[in-house]
Amino acid sequence: MNFDFSEEQVLLRKTVRQFVDHEIIPHMAKWELDGAFDPAIWKRLADLGLMGVCIPEKYGGSGMDYNSLAIVCEELERGDTAFRTAVSVHTGLNSMTLMQWATEEQKVKYLLPQAIGEKIGAFGLTEPGAGSDVASMSTVAVLDGDDYILNGQKTWISLCDVADHFIVFAYTDKSKKHHGISAFIVERTLDGFSSKAIKGKYGIKSGNTGELFFDNMRVPKENLLGKEGEGFKIAMSALDNGRFTVAAGAVGLSIACLEASVKYSKERQTFGKEIGRHQLVQQMIAKMEAGLQMSRLLVYRVGELKNKGVRNTRETSLAKWQACDFANKAADDAVQIHGAYGYSDEYPVARYLRNSKAPVIYEGTREIHTIMQAEYVLGYREDKTLSNMLPKWPFDE
Ligand SMILES: Cc1cc2nc3c(=O)[nH]c(=O)nc-3n(C[C@H](O)[C@H](O)[C@H](O)COP(=O)(O)OP(=O)(O)OC[C@H]3O[C@@H](n4cnc5c(N)ncnc54)[C@H](O)[C@@H]3O)c2cc1C
């Protein structure tokens, strides 16, 4: 395995870091209070080619490899989790799923405008009564002439009020359980579609999250993604990609925690010395560093597997679980190191702690990943190919 970054990747990291330092971090306090970031950021992300990282150039993407996407996610989340979540949803859960499952016509119509940043994509799987237990969803789709009629509701959907296109899951045949779920490309402009933001979130306050409602919404038959009944497989393949971006972002959050903690440890003095000289503070710093480096190894290994076109559900789950847990612990310790000042908005660490919680819940909770890992090791879960794989990198144009 080669751990060297290419010149292109080094430049990409530098570019995204500068963008985050100059155009995101200085505005975070305001955007947190506003409950939304400036929508002009979408255009800037598109200008920098960050809306289509690892999407082939022929579909409007920048054609970079999967670890380049990890670098982008890492650097964005060093700024704030809302931006990495946006890329996770737009690229990881939506565009990469279209890349795997869409017909050529669907790719031209939906993937291409998303990859160039003209349109924003999102992903609607979770329902009020169906989170970890996907198959308990209630949304249904009934074929009627040339359309499917969708009725139901989704909740906790990132970019619910912002996205133009959604990949939405619904039962076309409930008697078949998992095998009766289908996936649809849904445009916001369809009659019967509405959305509503959830107010009072604990973290990711500048990000948009909420509900989708489908009231006799007619979706053209040609917007079925994959075949009828393939929805569960499509959802799981999407999560293989989304979880990779979440894991990479968690590395960025750990970096942010470490940077803030190192700075404060050298500024703050107690008992006649910098707090960084106290061994118990050093222990927290050392654990942050260890968590960060271990997470990085897990994430870049998954990127390499994706580059080779190798199945990676097991490795992605491990990376997502561990990187998010490490980041959550790093954020908790970062607040601890800042003492009472950490418990305010004077420093960014309270925001890091709030933000670090959602990634431990979404795209498979900590408990779901724990179960997955145990089942793989015990041989109760087969590491078989559930889905068609992402294209190998470099992409065959
Ligand atoms: C900020 C944010 C953004 C989100 N964005 C999206 C999005 O864009 N699209 C989308 O579709 N969803 C999104 N989600 C939803 C997210 O994926 C779900 O919240 C997640 O899958 C968990 O589902 P749940 O909240 O219903 O919890 P539940 O599934 O009800 O779980 C509740 C608790 O029970 C535990 N539990 C459940 N089953 C088991 C089990 N078998 N064994 C042990 N413990 C178990 C869980 O680990 C958890 O601790 C988002 C959530 C958040 C917070």
The ligand as a Tripos MOL2 file, in Angstrom:
@<TRIPOS>MOLECULE
LIG
   53    58     1     0     0
SMALL
NO_CHARGES

@<TRIPOS>ATOM
      1 C1        -28.0270   15.5400   11.4680 C.3       1 LIG1
      2 C2        -28.6150   14.3190   10.8340 C.ar      1 LIG1
      3 C3        -28.6530   14.2150    9.4440 C.ar      1 LIG1
      4 C4        -29.2360   13.0960    8.8460 C.ar      1 LIG1
      5 N1        -29.2870   13.0320    7.4570 N.ar      1 LIG1
      6 C5        -29.9410   11.9840    6.8680 C.ar      1 LIG1
      7 C6        -30.1150   11.9630    5.4440 C.ar      1 LIG1
      8 O1        -29.6320   12.8490    4.7120 O.2       1 LIG1
      9 N2        -30.8390   10.9470    4.8920 N.ar      1 LIG1
     10 C7        -31.3780    9.9590    5.6460 C.ar      1 LIG1
     11 O2        -32.0240    9.0830    5.0830 O.2       1 LIG1
     12 N3        -31.2280    9.9510    7.0050 N.ar      1 LIG1
     13 C8        -30.5240   10.9510    7.6260 C.ar      1 LIG1
     14 N4        -30.3840   10.9660    8.9950 N.ar      1 LIG1
     15 C9        -31.0360    9.9340    9.7850 C.3       1 LIG1
     16 C10       -30.0720    8.8840   10.3270 C.3       1 LIG1
     17 O3        -29.5470    8.1120    9.3130 O.3       1 LIG1
     18 C11       -30.8590    8.0440   11.3730 C.3       1 LIG1
     19 O4        -31.0770    8.9110   12.4730 O.3       1 LIG1
     20 C12       -30.0830    6.8060   11.7990 C.3       1 LIG1
     21 O5        -30.1330    5.8370   10.7830 O.3       1 LIG1
     22 C13       -30.6460    6.1800   13.0970 C.3       1 LIG1
     23 O6        -32.0050    6.0040   13.0150 O.3       1 LIG1
     24 P1        -32.9610    6.5300   14.1910 P.3       1 LIG1
     25 O7        -32.5690    7.9300   14.5000 O.co2     1 LIG1
     26 O8        -34.3490    6.2590   13.7780 O.co2     1 LIG1
     27 O9        -32.5750    5.6490   15.4560 O.3       1 LIG1
     28 P2        -33.1160    4.1780   15.7780 P.3       1 LIG1
     29 O10       -32.8720    3.2650   14.6430 O.co2     1 LIG1
     30 O11       -34.5020    4.2830   16.2950 O.co2     1 LIG1
     31 O12       -32.1510    3.7800   16.9810 O.3       1 LIG1
     32 C14       -32.3240    4.2830   18.3150 C.3       1 LIG1
     33 C15       -31.2390    3.6700   19.2010 C.3       1 LIG1
     34 O13       -31.3890    2.2420   19.2170 O.3       1 LIG1
     35 C16       -30.1830    1.6240   18.7960 C.3       1 LIG1
     36 N5        -30.5010    0.4230   18.0370 N.ar      1 LIG1
     37 C17       -31.3300    0.3070   16.9710 C.ar      1 LIG1
     38 N6        -31.3540   -0.9590   16.5260 N.ar      1 LIG1
     39 C18       -30.4770   -1.6540   17.3040 C.ar      1 LIG1
     40 C19       -30.0260   -3.0060   17.3400 C.ar      1 LIG1
     41 N7        -30.4450   -3.9120   16.4310 N.pl3     1 LIG1
     42 N8        -29.1420   -3.3570   18.3080 N.ar      1 LIG1
     43 C20       -28.6630   -2.4480   19.1880 C.ar      1 LIG1
     44 N9        -29.0510   -1.1620   19.2100 N.ar      1 LIG1
     45 C21       -29.9330   -0.7740   18.2710 C.ar      1 LIG1
     46 C22       -29.5000    2.6620   17.9150 C.3       1 LIG1
     47 O14       -28.0990    2.4110   17.8050 O.3       1 LIG1
     48 C23       -29.8200    3.9290   18.6740 C.3       1 LIG1
     49 O15       -28.9350    4.0740   19.7460 O.3       1 LIG1
     50 C24       -29.7550   12.0530    9.6310 C.ar      1 LIG1
     51 C25       -29.6780   12.1440   11.0360 C.ar      1 LIG1
     52 C26       -29.1050   13.2510   11.6270 C.ar      1 LIG1
     53 C27       -29.0230   13.3250   13.1220 C.3       1 LIG1
@<TRIPOS>BOND
     1     1     2 1
     2     2     3 ar
     3     2    52 ar
     4     3     4 ar
     5     4     5 ar
     6     4    50 ar
     7     5     6 ar
     8     6     7 ar
     9     6    13 1
    10     7     8 2
    11     7     9 ar
    12     9    10 ar
    13    10    11 2
    14    10    12 ar
    15    12    13 ar
    16    13    14 ar
    17    14    15 1
    18    14    50 ar
    19    15    16 1
    20    16    17 1
    21    16    18 1
    22    18    19 1
    23    18    20 1
    24    20    21 1
    25    20    22 1
    26    22    23 1
    27    23    24 1
    28    24    25 2
    29    24    26 1
    30    24    27 1
    31    27    28 1
    32    28    29 2
    33    28    30 1
    34    28    31 1
    35    31    32 1
    36    32    33 1
    37    33    34 1
    38    33    48 1
    39    34    35 1
    40    35    36 1
    41    35    46 1
    42    36    37 ar
    43    36    45 ar
    44    37    38 ar
    45    38    39 ar
    46    39    40 ar
    47    39    45 ar
    48    40    41 1
    49    40    42 ar
    50    42    43 ar
    51    43    44 ar
    52    44    45 ar
    53    46    47 1
    54    46    48 1
    55    48    49 1
    56    50    51 ar
    57    51    52 ar
    58    52    53 1
@<TRIPOS>SUBSTRUCTURE
     1 LIG1         1 GROUP 0 **** ****
